[in-house]
Amino acid sequence: MKKTILTIATMALIATGCNKKTELTSGIDLNNLDTTASPVDDFYQYACGGWMKNNPLDAEHSRYGAFDVLAENAQENLRGIIDSVSALQNAKGSIADKIATLYNIGMDSVRLQEQGAEPLKPYLEEINNIKTREDAWAELLKMHRRGNHVLFGVFGEADKDDAKQCIAWAYQSGLGLGDRDYYLTDDGNNKNVRTGYVDLMTKEFALAGYDQMSGIRADKLAQMVMNFETNIAKAQNTRLENRDPQATFNRYTVEEAATFAPNIDWAGYFTEMGIMNGMKSFNIAQPKYFTEVNNVIAKTDVEILKAYFAWHEINSAASYLSDDFVNANFEFYGKLLSGREVNRPRWKRVTSTVDGAMGEALGQLYVERYFPAEAKQRMEVLVGNLMTALGQRVDMATWMTDATKKNAHDKLSTILVKIGYPNKWRDYSGLEIKDDSYYANVVRSNEFDMDYMLSKINKPVDRDEWQMTPQTVNAYYNPTTNEICFPAAILQPPFFNMKADEAANYGAIGVVIGHELTHGFDDQGRQYDKDGNLNDWWTAEDAANFDNNKKALVDAFNACVALDDPELGLIHGNGELTLGENIADNGGLHVSYLAMQNAMKAGQVNKDKMDGFTPEQRFFLAYAAVWASNIRPQAALQLTQMDVHSLGRNRVNVALPQVGEFIDAFAVKQGDKMWLDPEKRVQLW
């Protein structure tokens, strides 16, 4: 499921005359600019250099940008909500009581130090008592019910042939480093990452006392796990391979799966998870990997499986135990992997935990306090304007046949738009929060969420459900439900400014709405029809033209520099991995620029210069401002290896030369660094 960190904003001044143009600002903060840089050579530095200078990285962050500013604000708001809830006399078992109890127990540092590893011990003792492979399989089932997906995971997702139905998906999982390449390549900092990972395991095996419990030295346990995870990493798909929706949909009946991977007790697994009833078939997303899992279950020494299970139990618990565990975890995942210097304050970490456990409950309170009543209606109008412009862009596409254009219009017309908050809220009455230990509550929350997710399998998809909470600073397009979603927390500057002229709003929020709409027609989204089914609705000619056009984007982002660091080396972007996001940026820019032109014709945009910039220039300056950020070399390396989004600088300096309107707005000439020959510019949407 594609989820992108791009957004929306409210719509103001739909009709002329609701505010005088003279009362509006340009929407461009001149302090964000670096006028010593040339906009025709380095537009990112010109548009964002002042912001970067004025917002240096602090020790807590590995990256800090416009999105992070809003995320910090949202977290402050959640803290205020939690504090106000905690100050009340709440009925036992009420949602307010659950929020207050979980927050208070997470903030009780004295108690956490006293308990040490004790909350973890029962799970480790259970693992240490494993004697046979049958015991190991039984333990795997228990861990999966706790949301700890060792070896593989099973989730509820739409049936790609019938997107109205939710079926089980079996997916590769179980790597403590998160991605196979950390184990298998020496790119960037990967050697040091592997060494640091073994050191972390060695330290935390000892902290948890599992070395004494098992009778095996902590360093040997760590090496056992490292060797095991390296072997299963070799069988896992790459992130790029997992972007192919055709390759990751492989339907099996339970009987067929039993033949394909006989050592995996599929029927027993689905029965234990409570989803066997009504199951006609399910999806094995990476068959090659499950062939390896089948071998692992049959052949791996039980002591190795025990060490592997124990490590994943420890690693999942570390953030919720005493400071020794938290600090060791941060030294690796925070410092070594992302370059952060200090951990987030305890209140931020605990607030995130409460938000993760009861997100929609907090969201309901968040919306009451912070989401203006008129914003949703105005947002619907703005999204409608962008959808109209995308339809116009489809008609303008000279590379598409009329038959495919008709299908594109059909898909566009059926996109479901979700704005602000869901129409119905999740029920948390079944979630049990106790005053026993922080980690015990996290486990119960994980079990509650697993039950909730599993309950959807073999049933119709609920299109009213949201994949994000209202307080999330993010947005997404879901191809199987053909929906775009914009949570409430994103509806604020720099994405939308009620006091700014519309040129800046179209450049910022308009582009990101267009981005999300374009995801329905990127290299992945285009493979889904208007009903969300994985269905080829393209003519062969149009599909070939699409592939030819997208190659230029792949080449451009493969060539760009993501990192040039004396210690970490020269790293280029990954145009294949980031293709969908880059197509969406390209489409979002073209679509929103056309929407701005429509608004200008309607008299809704000030055509005069404001703060010295034309409306066309304000559009592109506002777009760049969304991506203003500072980032540590380690974080740039980590994101380039694992993230489907290009880094902010490249989302500006590599994306904008593809747009002829930008070239014209800033009079970029051949020979300037921001110049790209017209025949090399990509125009898909």
Summary of the structure (lengths in Angstrom):
residues: 685
radius of gyration: 25.8
end to end distance: 21.6
largest distance: 78.5
contacts: 2349
relative contact order: 0.16
helix: 55%
strand: 9%
